[in-house]
Amino acid sequence: LKTAHSFSFANYHDPAHMQFEALRVINDDWIAGGQGFPTHPHQDFEIFSYVLDGAISHKDSMGNGSTVSAGGIQYMTAGRGVRHSEFNPGQTEPMRLLQIWLMPAIRGADPRYEVKYLSAEDKSGQLALFISQDGRDGSIRTLAPADVYAATFEGEQQTSFDLAEGRRAWIQVAKGRLKVNGQQLETGDGLAVLNPGRIDFSDGEEAEIVFFDLARLG
């Protein structure tokens, strides 16, 4: 496993970057062929994997088993408790994913597992909603105060998002480079937006992002 942490996690501790509103973990994970995470427990987190390259296989104590390839999202409400394992089913090629944890507004919920795929067309030059608080437009329903989108940008493609009062945003660059409100961002960068208003995305070069629209917690 080779990983990069956006927020404090495991042995990496940065008091200035513990979380951002309900967003607690973003781990950029590269997993070698045939390797992965053995069975381990979770409780009271909303956890999803955004698969970027290769595939990830999942098994859990709810009886679920699946293999999710690039373009897919596997989502788990840990709730009152669940155990699961994840591994790279390929024997030679590494796989890459963003592992993301959100803090739920409700504790002790029933555990749940769901898979969703976004096509290249779904997110090309536009923000494609794939997680939301109300499950609208076929998105995965989350117990966290967050809506989550994915998008890719290339060349002259551009779009914008109006961040509402009482909300904050986080942009995670999974691949490539782009500009957000004129600010140049590259692979691995994260950008926090603290105030409401228009957010412009442009000048993408093989860019892929995950965009979080988050309720302010305090």
Secondary structure, DSSP 4 states (H G I P E B T S, - for coil): -EEEESS-BTTB--TT-S-BTTEEEEEEEEE-TT-EEEEEEE-S-EEEEEEEESEEEEEETTS-EEEEETTEEEEEE-TT-EEEEEE---SSS-EEEEEEEE--SSSSPPPEEEEEE--HHHHBTS-EEEEESS-GGGPEE-SSSEEEEEEEEEET--EEEEEPTTEEEEEEEEEEEEEETTEEEETT-EEEE-S-EEEEEEEEEEEEEEEEEEE---
